[in-house]
Amino acid sequence: MRVLLVDDEPAALERLQALFEQISGVEVVGVARNGREALEQIQALTPDLVMLDIQMPERSGLSVAATLPADERPEIVFVTAFEMYGADAFDVEAADYLLKPVRFDRLRQAVERARRRRALREAPPEVPPVAAEAVSFWVPGRNGHVRVSAADLDWIEAARDYVLLHTPTRSHIHRLTMTALEEMLDPTMLTRVHRSAFVNLGRVQEVQRLGKGLIALVLRDGVNVAVGPTYVKAVLARLGLNATA
């Protein structure tokens, strides 16, 4: 997978480059330091994936992505401090949104998600199985709103005034509080594991013991979700594990 990195901060670009060196099957083919350079590099290099900083001089990452024709657009992963959003955030079906400073496990998850999306685009469509009724969310999309079922979520991440609804193929931004989510969600489907995270425990591949009674959950995509101290006992019980083992 050919990757273009776009960020106006040299330190952020260096960090991304160092992290990508640890991910197999990817090649960083170029860098850009503002929106104008980003558009030029996308046209010249035709990357498979673009890591786009949201806040940049001359033109924001959101504006850059929204300018690209939908049928020719590479996979987009936004990198942001989540300080603000514009309407353009919902005009682009981004694969993921990463908070700065970027964590390696979240970057790896974003890359795998982008790969999966490309494979799905190239594969013939499948008829999805009929799923049991679950809570769903209407989230802003390019042409209005999109329904996202809680049954399709891997996990939910708090992002200041928003939450990120993570599915296997993309992330959706939704303006909702974690308290409101806890009242809506079936805890057997999405369990609160931290003040800033819910997890579908069926997607957990590994439980890491961190010492002093703390644990972290490793999901199928490799993302690492910390479990808050007050949630450890309940999470382990739902997983069928002994808290003292």
BAGU-701166 format. One record per residue: residue number from 1; residue in one letter; y, x, z negated of N, C-alpha, C in turn. Coordinates in steps of 0.2 Angstrom, whole numbers, plus 5000, padded with zeros to 4 digits. Each point is the difference from the previous one (the first is absolute). Example, Ala and Ser with C-alpha at 12.3 -4.5 7.8 and 13.67 -1.06 7.14 Angstrom:
BEGIN
1:a:4972:5066:4961:5006:4996:5000:5006:5004:5000
2:s:5005:4998:5004:5006:5004:4999:5005:4996:4997
//
This chain:
BEGIN
1:m:4994:5004:5000:5006:4996:5000:5006:5004:5000
2:r:5005:4999:5005:5006:5004:5001:5005:4997:4996
3:v:5004:5004:4995:5004:4997:4995:5007:5003:5001
4:l:5006:4996:5000:5007:5002:5000:5002:4999:4993
5:l:5004:5005:4997:5003:4999:4994:5007:5000:5001
6:v:5003:4995:4996:5008:4998:5001:5003:5000:4993
7:d:5004:5004:4998:5004:5000:4994:5006:5005:5000
8:d:5005:4998:4997:5006:5004:5001:5000:5005:4994
9:e:4995:5000:4995:5000:5005:4995:4995:5005:5001
10:p:5002:5006:5001:4995:5006:5002:4995:5000:4995
11:a:5001:4999:4993:4995:5001:4995:4995:4994:5001
12:a:5002:4994:5002:4995:4995:5001:4996:5001:5006
13:l:5003:5003:5006:4996:5002:5005:4994:5005:4999
14:e:5002:5005:4996:4996:5006:4998:4994:4997:4996
15:r:5002:4995:4995:4994:4997:4996:4995:4996:5004
16:l:5003:4996:5005:4996:4996:5005:4995:5005:5004
17:q:5003:5005:5002:4996:5005:5004:4995:5003:4996
18:a:5001:5002:4994:4995:5003:4996:4995:4995:4998
19:l:5001:4994:4999:4995:4995:4999:4996:4998:5006
20:f:5003:5000:5006:4996:4999:5006:4995:5005:5001
21:e:5002:5006:4998:4995:5006:5001:4993:4999:4997
22:q:5000:4995:4995:4994:4999:4996:4996:4994:5002
23:i:5003:4997:5006:4997:4994:5003:4996:5002:5006
24:s:4994:4998:5001:4996:5002:5006:5002:4995:5006
25:g:4999:5003:5006:5001:4995:5005:5007:4998:5002
26:v:5005:5004:4997:5007:4998:5002:5003:5007:5002
27:e:5005:4999:5005:5004:5006:5002:5008:4998:5000
28:v:5004:5003:4996:5007:4999:5000:5003:5003:5006
29:v:5002:4996:5005:5002:5002:5006:5008:5002:5001
30:g:5004:4997:4995:5007:5001:5000:5003:4998:4994
31:v:5007:5001:4999:5004:4998:4994:5006:4998:5003
32:a:5004:4995:4997:5006:4998:5002:5004:4999:4993
33:r:5007:5001:5001:5004:5000:4993:5005:4994:5000
34:n:5000:4996:5005:5004:4994:5000:4998:4995:5005
35:g:5003:4994:5000:4997:4995:5004:5000:5001:5008
36:r:5006:5003:5002:5000:5002:5007:4995:5005:5002
37:e:4999:5005:4996:4994:5005:5002:4994:4996:5000
38:a:4999:4996:4995:4993:4996:4999:4999:4996:5007
39:l:5005:4997:5003:4998:4996:5006:4999:5005:5006
40:e:5003:5005:5000:4999:5005:5005:4993:5003:5000
41:q:4998:5002:4994:4994:5003:4999:4994:4995:5001
42:i:5001:4994:4998:4995:4995:5001:4999:4999:5008
43:q:5005:5000:5003:5000:4999:5008:4996:5006:5003
44:a:5002:5006:4997:4998:5006:5003:4992:5002:4998
45:l:4999:4998:4994:4993:5003:4998:4995:4994:4999
46:t:5002:4994:5001:4996:4994:4999:4994:5001:4995
47:p:5003:5001:4993:4995:5000:4995:4996:4994:4998
48:d:4994:5001:4997:4996:4994:4998:5003:4997:4993
49:l:5003:5004:4996:5003:4998:4994:5007:5004:4999
50:v:5004:4996:4997:5007:5002:4998:5001:4999:4993
51:m:5002:5005:4996:5002:5000:4993:5007:4999:5000
52:l:5003:4994:4998:5007:4999:5001:5004:4999:4994
53:d:5004:5005:4998:5005:4999:4994:5004:4994:5002
54:i:5001:4996:4995:5005:4994:5001:5007:5001:5000
55:q:5002:5004:4996:5007:5002:4999:5002:5007:5003
56:m:5003:4999:5006:5002:5006:5004:5007:5000:5003
57:p:5003:5005:5002:5007:5000:5003:4999:4998:5007
58:e:5005:4997:5003:5000:4998:5007:4997:4993:5001
59:r:4993:5000:4998:4996:4994:5001:4995:5000:4995
60:s:4999:4994:4997:4995:5000:4995:4993:4999:5003
61:g:4995:5002:4996:4993:4999:5002:4998:4993:5002
62:l:5003:4995:4996:4998:4993:5002:5003:4999:5007
63:s:5006:5002:5001:5003:4999:5007:4996:5003:5005
64:v:4998:5006:4999:4996:5004:5005:4994:4996:5002
65:a:4996:4998:4995:4994:4996:5001:5001:4994:5003
66:a:5005:4996:4999:5002:4994:5003:5002:5000:5007
67:t:5002:5006:5002:5002:5001:5007:4995:5001:5004
68:l:4994:5003:4998:4994:5001:5004:4997:4994:5002
69:p:4998:4999:5007:4996:4994:5002:4994:5000:4996
70:a:4998:4994:4998:4994:4998:4996:4994:5003:5003
71:d:4999:4999:5007:4994:5001:5003:4999:5008:5002
72:e:5006:5004:4998:5000:5007:5002:5001:5004:4993
73:r:5001:4996:4995:5001:5004:4993:4995:5003:4997
74:p:5001:5006:4998:4994:5004:4997:4999:4997:4993
75:e:4995:5001:4996:4999:4998:4993:5006:5003:4996
76:i:5003:4996:4996:5006:5002:4996:4998:5000:4992
77:v:5002:5005:4997:4999:5000:4993:5007:5002:4997
78:f:5003:4995:4996:5007:5002:4998:4999:5004:4993
79:v:5005:5004:4999:5000:5004:4994:5007:4999:4997
80:t:5000:4998:4994:5006:4997:4997:5001:5001:4993
81:a:5006:5000:4997:5001:4999:4993:5001:4993:4998
82:f:4999:4995:5004:5001:4993:4999:5006:4998:4997
83:e:5006:5003:5002:5006:4998:4997:5003:4994:5003
84:m:4998:4999:5006:5003:4993:5003:4996:4999:5007
85:y:5000:4994:5002:4997:4998:5006:5005:4996:5004
86:g:4999:5000:5007:5003:4996:5004:4995:4995:5004
87:a:5003:4995:5004:4995:4996:5003:4995:5004:5005
88:d:5002:5005:5002:4996:5004:5005:4994:5002:4996
89:a:4999:5000:4994:4994:5002:4996:4994:4995:5002
90:f:5002:4994:5002:4995:4995:5001:4999:4999:5007
91:d:5004:5004:5005:4999:4999:5007:4995:5005:5002
92:v:4997:5005:4996:4996:5005:5002:4993:4999:4996
93:e:4995:4999:5004:4993:5000:4996:4998:5007:4998
94:a:5003:5003:4995:4998:5006:4998:4993:5001:4997
95:a:4997:5005:5001:4993:5001:4997:5001:5001:4992
96:d:5005:5003:4998:5001:5001:4993:5007:5002:4998
97:y:5002:5000:4994:5006:5002:4997:4999:5005:4994
98:l:5002:5006:5001:4998:5005:4994:5007:5001:4996
99:l:4999:5000:4994:5005:5002:4995:5001:5008:5000
100:k:5006:5002:5000:5002:5007:4998:5000:5001:4993
101:p:4997:5006:4998:4997:5005:5004:4993:4998:5002
102:v:4998:5001:5006:4994:4998:5003:4994:5003:4996
103:r:4995:4996:4998:4994:5002:4997:4994:5001:5005
104:f:4996:5005:4999:4995:5002:5006:4995:4994:5001
105:d:4998:4997:4994:4995:4995:5001:5003:4994:5004
106:r:5007:4998:4999:5003:4995:5003:5001:5002:5008
107:l:5002:5006:5001:5000:5002:5007:4994:5000:5004
108:r:4994:5002:4996:4994:5000:5004:4998:4992:5001
109:q:5001:4996:4995:4999:4993:5001:5004:4997:5006
110:a:5006:5002:5001:5005:4998:5005:4997:5002:5007
111:v:4998:5006:5000:4997:5003:5007:4993:4996:5002
112:e:4996:4999:4995:4994:4996:5001:5001:4993:5002
113:r:5005:4997:4997:5003:4994:5002:5002:5000:5008
114:a:5004:5005:5001:5002:5000:5007:4995:5001:5005
115:r:4995:5004:4998:4994:5001:5005:4996:4994:5001
116:r:4999:4996:4994:4997:4994:5001:5003:4995:5004
117:r:5007:5000:5000:5004:4995:5004:4999:5002:5007
118:r:5000:5006:5002:4999:5002:5007:4994:4998:5002
119:a:4994:5001:4996:4994:4998:5002:4999:4993:5001
120:l:5003:4996:4996:5000:4993:5001:5004:4997:5006
121:r:5005:5004:5002:5004:4998:5006:4995:5001:5006
122:e:4996:5005:5000:4996:5002:5006:4993:4997:5000
123:a:4998:4997:4994:4994:4996:5000:5001:4993:5002
124:p:4994:4996:5003:5001:4993:5001:5001:4996:4994
125:p:5004:4995:5000:5001:4996:4994:4993:4997:4998
126:e:5000:4999:4993:4994:4997:4997:5003:4994:4996
127:v:4995:4995:5000:5001:4994:4996:4999:5001:4993
128:p:5005:5000:4995:5000:5001:4993:4995:4995:4997
129:p:4996:5002:4995:4996:4995:4996:5005:4995:4996
130:v:4997:4994:4999:5004:4996:4996:5000:5002:4993
131:a:5005:5001:4997:5001:5002:4993:5001:4995:4995
132:a:4999:5001:4994:5001:4995:4994:5008:4999:5000
133:e:5002:4994:4998:5007:4999:4999:5003:5005:4994
134:a:5006:5003:5002:5003:5005:4995:5007:4999:5000
135:v:5004:5002:4995:5007:5000:5000:5002:5004:5006
136:s:5006:4998:5004:5002:5004:5005:5008:5000:4999
137:f:5003:5005:5004:5007:5001:5000:5003:4999:5007
138:w:5006:4997:5000:5004:5000:5006:5004:5006:5000
139:v:4999:5005:5004:5005:5006:5000:5004:5000:5007
140:p:5006:5003:4999:5004:5001:5006:4996:5004:5006
141:g:5001:4997:5006:4997:5004:5006:5005:5000:5005
142:r:4998:5003:5006:5004:5001:5006:5003:4993:5003
143:n:4995:4995:5000:5002:4994:5003:5001:4994:4995
144:g:5001:5002:4993:5000:4995:4995:4996:5002:4994
145:h:4995:4996:4998:4996:5002:4995:4993:5001:5001
146:v:4996:5004:4997:4993:5001:5001:4996:4998:4993
147:r:4995:4997:5001:4996:4998:4994:4995:5006:4998
148:v:5000:5002:4994:4996:5006:4998:4996:4997:4994
149:s:4993:5000:5001:4996:4997:4995:4998:5006:4995
150:a:5000:4998:4993:4999:5004:4995:4993:5003:5001
151:a:4995:4997:5003:4993:5002:5001:5000:5006:5005
152:d:5005:5001:5004:5000:5006:5004:5004:5006:4997
153:l:5002:5000:4994:5004:5005:4997:4995:5005:4997
154:d:5002:5007:5001:4996:5005:4996:5004:5001:4993
155:w:5007:5000:5000:5003:5001:4994:5007:4998:5001
156:i:5004:4999:4995:5007:4998:5000:5004:5005:4996
157:e:5006:5003:5003:5004:5005:4997:5007:4998:4999
158:a:5003:5001:4994:5006:4998:4999:5005:5005:5003
159:a:5006:4998:5003:5004:5004:5003:5007:4997:4998
160:r:5003:5002:4994:5006:4997:4998:5001:4993:5000
161:d:5004:4997:5004:5001:4993:5001:4995:4996:5004
162:y:4995:5004:5003:4995:4998:5005:4993:5001:4997
163:v:4995:4998:5004:4993:5002:4999:4998:5002:5007
164:l:4995:5004:5000:4996:5002:5006:4993:4997:5000
165:l:4999:4996:5005:4993:4997:5000:4996:5004:5005
166:h:4995:5004:4998:4996:5004:5004:4994:4997:5002
167:t:4999:5000:5007:4994:4997:5003:4997:5007:5003
168:p:4994:4999:5003:4997:5006:5003:5003:5003:5006
169:t:5005:4995:5003:5003:5002:5006:5007:5001:5000
170:r:5003:4997:4995:5008:5001:4999:5002:4998:4993
171:s:5006:5001:4999:5004:4998:4994:5005:4995:5002
172:h:5001:4995:4995:5005:4995:5001:5005:5001:4994
173:i:5006:4999:5002:5006:5000:4994:5001:4993:4998
174:h:5000:4998:4994:5001:4994:4998:5005:5000:4993
175:r:5005:4996:5000:5004:5000:4994:4997:4995:4995
176:l:4997:5003:4995:4997:4996:4995:4999:5005:4994
177:t:5000:4997:4994:4999:5004:4994:4993:5001:4998
178:m:4998:5005:4996:4993:5001:4998:4998:4994:4995
179:t:5005:4998:4996:4998:4995:4996:4999:4993:5003
180:a:5003:4999:5006:4999:4994:5004:4993:5000:5003
181:l:4998:5007:5002:4994:5001:5004:4994:4998:4995
182:e:5001:5003:4993:4995:4999:4996:4998:4993:4998
183:e:5005:4995:5001:4999:4993:4999:4997:4997:5006
184:m:5001:5003:5005:4997:4997:5007:4993:5002:5001
185:l:4998:5006:4998:4994:5003:5003:4994:4999:4996
186:d:4994:4999:5003:4994:4999:4996:4998:5007:4998
187:p:5000:5002:4993:4998:5006:4998:4993:5003:5002
188:t:4996:4996:5002:4993:5002:5002:5001:5003:5007
189:m:5005:4998:5004:5001:5002:5007:5005:5007:5000
190:l:5006:4999:4996:5004:5005:5000:5002:5001:4992
191:t:4998:5006:4998:5001:5001:4993:5006:5004:4998
192:r:5004:4999:4995:5006:5004:4999:4997:5006:4996
193:v:5002:5006:5002:4997:5006:4997:5006:5004:4997
194:h:5006:4998:5002:5006:5004:4998:5006:4996:5000
195:r:5005:5001:4997:5006:4996:5001:5003:5000:5007
196:s:4998:5005:5004:5002:5000:5007:4994:5000:5005
197:a:4994:4997:4998:4995:5000:5005:4995:4994:4998
198:f:4997:4997:5005:4994:4996:5000:4995:5003:5005
199:v:4994:4999:4998:4995:5003:5005:4994:4995:5001
200:n:4998:5000:5006:4993:4996:5001:4995:5005:4998
201:l:4997:4998:4995:4995:5005:4997:4993:5001:5004
202:g:4999:4995:5005:4995:5001:5005:5001:5006:5005
203:r:5006:5002:5000:5002:5006:5005:5000:5007:4996
204:v:4998:5000:4994:5000:5006:4996:4994:5004:5001
205:q:5001:5006:5002:4994:5005:5002:4998:5004:4994
206:e:5005:5002:4996:4999:5005:4995:5005:4998:4994
207:v:4997:5001:4994:5005:5000:4994:5000:5007:4997
208:q:5006:5003:5000:5001:5006:4997:5002:5000:4993
209:r:4997:5004:4995:5002:5000:4993:5005:5006:5000
210:l:5006:4998:4997:5005:5005:5000:5001:5004:4993
211:g:4996:4997:4995:5000:5003:4993:5005:4996:4996
212:k:4999:5000:4994:5004:4996:4995:5000:4992:5001
213:g:4994:4998:5003:4999:4993:5001:5003:4998:5007
214:l:5003:5004:5004:5004:4998:5006:4995:5000:5006
215:i:5001:4996:5005:4996:5000:5006:5004:4998:5006
216:a:4998:5002:5006:5003:4998:5006:4994:4997:5005
217:l:5002:4996:5004:4996:4997:5005:5001:5003:5007
218:v:4994:5002:5003:5001:5003:5007:4997:4994:5004
219:l:5004:4998:5005:4998:4995:5005:4997:5002:5006
220:r:4997:4996:5004:4997:5002:5006:5004:5005:5005
221:d:5006:4999:5000:5004:5004:5004:5002:5006:4997
222:g:4998:5001:4994:5002:5007:4997:5006:4999:4995
223:v:5003:4995:5000:5006:4999:4996:4998:5000:4993
224:n:5004:5003:4996:4999:5001:4992:5005:4995:4997
225:v:4997:4995:4996:5005:4996:4996:4999:5001:4993
226:a:5005:5002:4996:4999:5001:4993:5000:4993:4996
227:v:4996:5000:4995:4999:4994:4996:5004:5001:4994
228:g:5004:4996:4998:5004:5000:4994:4996:5000:4994
229:p:5002:5004:4994:4996:5000:4994:4998:4993:4997
230:t:5005:4995:5001:4998:4994:4997:4995:4996:5004
231:y:4999:5002:5006:4996:4996:5005:4993:5003:5001
232:v:4999:5006:4997:4993:5004:5001:4994:4996:4998
233:k:5000:4998:4994:4994:4996:4997:4998:4994:5004
234:a:5005:4996:5002:4999:4994:5004:4997:5002:5007
235:v:5003:5005:5003:4998:5003:5007:4993:5002:5000
236:l:4999:5004:4995:4993:5003:4999:4995:4994:4999
237:a:5002:4995:4996:4995:4995:4999:4999:4996:5006
238:r:5005:4999:5005:4999:4996:5006:4996:5004:5005
239:l:5000:5007:4999:4996:5004:5004:4993:5001:4998
240:g:4999:4998:4994:4993:5000:4997:4999:5007:4997
241:l:5005:5004:4998:4999:5006:4997:5002:5000:4992
242:n:4997:5005:4997:5002:5001:4993:5006:5004:4999
243:a:5004:4997:4996:5007:5004:4998:4999:5006:4997
244:t:4994:5001:4996:4999:5007:4997:4996:5004:5003
245:a:4997:4998:5006:4995:5005:5004:5004:5006:5003
//
